[in-house]
Amino acid sequence: MATISVNELVESSNSEIPRELKISLAKNLLSFTKDPKKAKKDFEAMVKNLNTKKQREIINATGTILHTNLGRSPVDISYSGMYTNIEYDLTKGSRGNRNEYLTESMKTLLKSENVAFVNNNASSLYLSLLCLSRKYGKDSVIVSRGEIIEIGGSYRLPDIISETGLKLIEVGTTNKTRKKDYENALKMYPKAILLKVHRSNFSISGFTEEVSIEQLVDLKNEYDTLLLHDLGSGLVIDTNFLIKHNLTIFEKEPRVQQSIKDGSDIVMFSGDKLFGSVQSGIIAGNSEIVDSIKNFSIFRTYRCSAIILNELQKTTEMYLKKSEENIPFWSLLTKQYVDLEQRIEEITKNINHRFEIITGESIIGGGTLPNVTLKSPVLALNLSEADKILAKFLDNEIPIIPRVANGKINLDLRSVFENQDIEITKFLNSI
């Protein structure tokens, strides 16, 4: 019976993935397939499939601006990858404090005494609870039942608290929690930490009541405990910017600066959501408490790389310079309906496919403002066999990710950068 060697199988594919990777795939395939014809066919499929998994630039035409599957906040990476002065003092010519400039910049932006940076906001909460429970002798965490959240990837608040060794104390009900509920719990658990969690990925409406940060501050002072505020998304943008662009959707969204001003000991939020930068967790607030987290034995295992810190530095500077329109997320969010409509008209000038321009609803996504939609014009393509055509969108040199609804392929430019229009135009003219 004819056979095929590993080398022959590798040579049969013209894919640009590394040869060593092809060899590994070929060896694995030939361990259970001996027929040369079938092996070649299966090998090509394996290589092609694996190549699609390689992380690369795509065009997000879904209308979801903070798309979790597509990297959340888009970021214009400017890091060169060369050596940096991340822990070197150029004035003294010796070792310096890590990311000192970013720290001072973020403190200024947030009006915070101190700030720390970790790899994501889940780490912010875990590290803060673990560190502070040991430093201040705390044994439990008091949380409203309406704030016991689950976010993507099966991240559940009770599980995180359990991993720190602290006891979860639930107070109130799903829809109503009062100040008295927290106070009664503090009387029973005098060594408890107060934790308020922003319900960023779901909402509770109707017959509801919750306790404000100001009320919780009164309790934490009276009972000499700590108050942590997990904001999740983390809105920091100047209110004047929101007013200028008529972004009333953020009227009820809590701001990091306000929580710090109101007296939270620690405020935590994500760098890759409403902040508009790279995945990271930012811990801000009381200087002594933040320092204790920075000096905690395992803090180093969660700290950010030079690349992350550089991008956070760049985004923070944009906020401080009042150039928020240069932050990709805010740039996309503030695009006017009429401008998006004109771009669609330009894209469709010469295409032969049947289409219509409809009014759609874009969303912010990323676990933020779950009930908020934005009116956006949508290019709806009336293509036969939309599901099969979709594969061509995904197989484009720069993959285009649309929405498929009601048998139509919908392209929402709310999440598409203007310089990507030419690629969409080129592709539509090619199919």
Helices and strands as residue ranges (DSSP letters): H 6-11, H 19-30, H 36-52, E 59-60, E 64-66, G 68-70, E 88-89, E 94-95, H 100-110, E 114-118, H 121-135, E 140-144, G 145-147, E 150-151, G 152-154, E 155-156, H 157-163, E 167-171, H 179-188, E 192-197, H 213-222, E 227-232, H 239-244, G 248-250, H 256-262, E 266-270, E 281-285, H 287-294, G 299-302, H 306-320, G 324-326, H 328-333, H 337-347, E 355-365, E 368-381, H 386-394, E 400-401, E 403-405, E 408-412, G 413-415, G 418-420, H 421-428
